[in-house]
Amino acid sequence: MSAAEPTIRVVLADDHALLREGTAELLERAGGIDVVGQAADGVEAVELVAATRPDVLLLDLAMPGLDGLEVTRRALSISPTTRVVALTAHEEQPYVLAMLQAGASGYLSKSSRGREVVQAVRAAAAGETVFSAAIARGVTRRALGESGPETPLTPRERDVLFAAARGLGNKQIAAELGMSARTVQTHLTSVFAKLGVSSRTEAVLLAVKRGWVRADLI
């Protein structure tokens, strides 16, 4: 991040002090990120959001006082411009979808690498929706409905199509799915050919129309 770009202000909420403090150090060492508050429980997290109006709230789901879902709802009612990103050990899809419905902008597994967490905070602050790789694959499978209508696309092509449907660029898709940008373009080219379209917008609209992508999860 260049010196000319504004510093991203982050509040961290996790009842495990060692993990919270380690994450704070990781973010601040990356540069361009200022951890303006740390909360050990849900009530404190909401209070810190009210006091600091951070760009990003990075929080665990299981905390004393208020859980991550309620913290998300209250935080966004107080500071609608704050982007909420879960950082949790709970990778099950019901948790992911509940957080997204509550207004969260991302969902990361605590097994994520440090670099992935830093990139996610920056992306969330820029207005993007972020998932760790394992979470993204699960959301993709649900959104594309593996038991739903058959598609001519391979599973990897479907992953790329859903990421494109969420508005991600090739480099972002590559980082999320663990492949090169060139491979992403190769998959997109194959998708266009199979669907008889010439752009990702046409591909996404066709996939929604045919029930291959759930529009409510884009």
Secondary structure, 3 states (H helix, E strand, C coil): CCCCCCCEEEEEECCCHHHHHHHHHHHHHHCCEEEEEEECCHHHHHHHHHHHCCCEEEECCCCCCCCHHHHHHHHHHHCCCCEEEEEECCCCHHHHHHHHHHCCCEEEECCCCHHHHHHHHHHHHCCCCEECHHHHHHHHHHHHCCCCCCCCCCHHHHHHHHHHHCCCCHHHHHHHHCCCHHHHHHHHHHHHHHHCCCCHHHHHHHHHHCCCCCHHHC
